[in-house]
Amino acid sequence: MTADTVDEARITDRHFTTAALFALPVRLVIGWTYFSAFWRRVGLADKLNPDLPGYVGEKFNHFLPNALGIGPIIEYLLTHPGLLAVAMTAFTIVEGIVGFCVILGLFTRIMSLAVLGLAFGILLGAGWLGTTCVDEWQIGILGVACGLMLFLSGGGRYSLDGVLADRLPTLAQRKWLCWLASGEISVRKPAVLAGSGAVLALALFTNQHFHGGLYGPLHNKSVAPLIEITDAHVVGNSLQFQVFRTEGVDVYGSFLIGVSVRDDSTGDTVVQLDGTQLSRLPEAAIANRYIAKVKPGAHSLVIPLGAKAQLTIPTEKTRWDATHRYTLVLTDISGATWEQAVSLGA
């Protein structure tokens, strides 16, 4: 190896060391971001127990209504509670390991790809959530960008990768280890530009998809509740219909204070339940599908974000006329209403 080659290698190594030094604040914070998810669910509270309040699976349920591309995966897990519990535990352990290793700078590059992958999953699942701002979208897209940056920079001198490289210099010179941990790698400028462009394209696409951030009206699906009504019909002496809450605040339920059926032919209300009556619905009248459950509250029927259930309302005193048209009307405590045509018969 010539003197010029040695000098060039030293300069390149110095460049990577400097880049990693500049990235140190990001590495520490992004590492804590993921390790803290593990710490909150295991160290500060037990959020992995399906039988306790605050179960992380219910938060996962909140992602479902407007997840991008991974909705079927989320729904499959929600309809298999045992598998969901395993997945949430595994996901939490992975977040803990990745976050801890990123903070320490151990196998920084492979862990940075894990950061990128975790952030990408958060972006697709929860990028539409955020009550005061585009909270989850920002967390997801910044995690993707930080993951790419840490992959390019490595851990540098202030990392366990750097300590191991100083103590085992022969091993540290192996290219495959540099790609997994830290140190000099051969990355051409066009590749960096392409990766950065891909992250920017992902940011613009998801920002527009979830929030209309590029053109058209801005929208935030986390502000006001929205309930979808399907399969409203009368069978025997009961009114049955399915509700699915697809928008609104994830930590605050929609509170139904009214369920009524209007005879469109006469304008009369033929079925009417107020909040007090809805709060007394028996458990048998509510068939929940997911982890987030529709349930009676103190003064209303509570419908959390992502909850889907079939409701059965007794209507023994109602006389249905097959020649008339009927409309089901749900009323939220906010004053919002949702309507759906009612069919007679099974």
MOKA-V36112 format. One record per residue. N is the residue number from 0. RES is the residue in one letter. D_CENTER is the distance of its C-alpha to the mean C-alpha in Angstrom with 1 decimal. Layout:
BEGIN
((N	RES	D_CENTER) (N	RES	D_CENTER))
END
This chain:
BEGIN
((0	M	52.3) (1	T	53.9) (2	A	53.7) (3	D	51.9) (4	T	49.2) (5	V	48.8) (6	D	48.6) (7	E	46.0) (8	A	43.9) (9	R	44.1) (10	I	43.1) (11	T	40.0) (12	D	39.1) (13	R	39.6) (14	H	37.3) (15	F	34.4) (16	T	35.3) (17	T	35.2) (18	A	31.9) (19	A	30.3) (20	L	31.9) (21	F	30.4) (22	A	26.9) (23	L	27.5) (24	P	25.7) (25	V	22.6) (26	R	22.8) (27	L	23.3) (28	V	20.5) (29	I	17.8) (30	G	19.2) (31	W	18.9) (32	T	15.4) (33	Y	14.4) (34	F	17.4) (35	S	16.6) (36	A	13.4) (37	F	15.9) (38	W	18.5) (39	R	16.7) (40	R	15.9) (41	V	19.4) (42	G	21.8) (43	L	21.3) (44	A	20.1) (45	D	19.6) (46	K	16.0) (47	L	16.3) (48	N	18.9) (49	P	17.9) (50	D	21.0) (51	L	20.2) (52	P	18.5) (53	G	15.2) (54	Y	14.2) (55	V	10.9) (56	G	10.7) (57	E	10.7) (58	K	7.6) (59	F	6.0) (60	N	8.2) (61	H	6.9) (62	F	4.2) (63	L	7.6) (64	P	9.9) (65	N	9.2) (66	A	7.2) (67	L	9.8) (68	G	12.0) (69	I	10.1) (70	G	10.2) (71	P	13.4) (72	I	12.2) (73	I	9.5) (74	E	12.4) (75	Y	14.9) (76	L	13.5) (77	L	13.2) (78	T	16.8) (79	H	18.0) (80	P	17.3) (81	G	19.5) (82	L	17.7) (83	L	14.3) (84	A	16.0) (85	V	17.4) (86	A	14.2) (87	M	12.5) (88	T	15.9) (89	A	16.2) (90	F	12.9) (91	T	13.9) (92	I	17.4) (93	V	16.5) (94	E	14.6) (95	G	17.8) (96	I	20.2) (97	V	18.7) (98	G	18.6) (99	F	22.0) (100	C	23.5) (101	V	22.3) (102	I	23.9) (103	L	27.1) (104	G	27.1) (105	L	27.6) (106	F	27.1) (107	T	25.4) (108	R	25.0) (109	I	23.5) (110	M	21.1) (111	S	20.2) (112	L	19.3) (113	A	17.0) (114	V	15.4) (115	L	15.2) (116	G	13.6) (117	L	11.0) (118	A	10.2) (119	F	10.4) (120	G	7.8) (121	I	5.2) (122	L	7.1) (123	L	7.2) (124	G	3.9) (125	A	2.9) (126	G	6.6) (127	W	8.1) (128	L	7.5) (129	G	10.4) (130	T	13.6) (131	T	16.2) (132	C	15.1) (133	V	12.5) (134	D	10.9) (135	E	7.5) (136	W	9.4) (137	Q	12.2) (138	I	10.6) (139	G	9.4) (140	I	12.7) (141	L	14.9) (142	G	13.7) (143	V	14.8) (144	A	18.0) (145	C	18.8) (146	G	18.4) (147	L	20.9) (148	M	23.2) (149	L	23.5) (150	F	24.3) (151	L	27.1) (152	S	28.4) (153	G	28.2) (154	G	28.9) (155	G	32.4) (156	R	35.0) (157	Y	32.9) (158	S	31.1) (159	L	32.0) (160	D	32.2) (161	G	34.9) (162	V	36.7) (163	L	36.9) (164	A	38.0) (165	D	40.9) (166	R	42.0) (167	L	41.7) (168	P	42.5) (169	T	43.6) (170	L	40.3) (171	A	38.4) (172	Q	40.2) (173	R	38.8) (174	K	36.6) (175	W	34.1) (176	L	33.5) (177	C	33.0) (178	W	30.3) (179	L	28.5) (180	A	29.3) (181	S	30.9) (182	G	34.1) (183	E	35.5) (184	I	34.0) (185	S	35.2) (186	V	32.8) (187	R	34.4) (188	K	33.7) (189	P	32.7) (190	A	30.0) (191	V	28.5) (192	L	28.9) (193	A	27.2) (194	G	24.2) (195	S	23.9) (196	G	24.4) (197	A	21.7) (198	V	19.1) (199	L	20.5) (200	A	20.4) (201	L	16.7) (202	A	16.2) (203	L	18.5) (204	F	17.2) (205	T	13.5) (206	N	14.9) (207	Q	17.2) (208	H	14.9) (209	F	12.3) (210	H	14.9) (211	G	18.4) (212	G	19.0) (213	L	21.9) (214	Y	23.9) (215	G	24.2) (216	P	23.1) (217	L	20.1) (218	H	17.6) (219	N	14.9) (220	K	13.2) (221	S	12.3) (222	V	16.0) (223	A	17.8) (224	P	17.2) (225	L	17.8) (226	I	19.0) (227	E	20.0) (228	I	23.2) (229	T	24.5) (230	D	27.5) (231	A	29.5) (232	H	32.9) (233	V	35.8) (234	V	37.0) (235	G	40.0) (236	N	39.9) (237	S	36.1) (238	L	33.6) (239	Q	30.4) (240	F	27.2) (241	Q	23.5) (242	V	20.9) (243	F	17.2) (244	R	15.3) (245	T	13.1) (246	E	13.1) (247	G	13.8) (248	V	13.0) (249	D	10.4) (250	V	13.0) (251	Y	15.9) (252	G	17.1) (253	S	19.1) (254	F	22.7) (255	L	24.9) (256	I	28.5) (257	G	30.2) (258	V	30.4) (259	S	33.4) (260	V	35.1) (261	R	37.4) (262	D	40.4) (263	D	40.3) (264	S	43.9) (265	T	45.2) (266	G	42.5) (267	D	42.7) (268	T	39.9) (269	V	40.5) (270	V	37.6) (271	Q	36.3) (272	L	34.1) (273	D	33.3) (274	G	30.8) (275	T	33.2) (276	Q	33.7) (277	L	30.0) (278	S	29.5) (279	R	32.1) (280	L	30.7) (281	P	31.3) (282	E	28.7) (283	A	30.3) (284	A	29.5) (285	I	25.7) (286	A	24.3) (287	N	20.6) (288	R	18.6) (289	Y	15.3) (290	I	14.5) (291	A	13.9) (292	K	17.6) (293	V	19.8) (294	K	22.7) (295	P	25.8) (296	G	25.6) (297	A	28.7) (298	H	29.6) (299	S	27.2) (300	L	24.8) (301	V	21.2) (302	I	18.3) (303	P	14.8) (304	L	11.8) (305	G	11.1) (306	A	14.5) (307	K	17.1) (308	A	20.7) (309	Q	24.3) (310	L	26.6) (311	T	30.4) (312	I	32.7) (313	P	36.4) (314	T	38.7) (315	E	42.2) (316	K	44.1) (317	T	42.7) (318	R	45.0) (319	W	43.2) (320	D	45.2) (321	A	44.3) (322	T	45.8) (323	H	43.4) (324	R	39.8) (325	Y	37.3) (326	T	34.0) (327	L	31.3) (328	V	30.1) (329	L	27.2) (330	T	27.5) (331	D	24.9) (332	I	26.3) (333	S	25.3) (334	G	27.8) (335	A	25.5) (336	T	26.7) (337	W	25.6) (338	E	28.3) (339	Q	28.8) (340	A	32.1) (341	V	33.4) (342	S	35.3) (343	L	38.2) (344	G	38.6) (345	A	36.3))
END
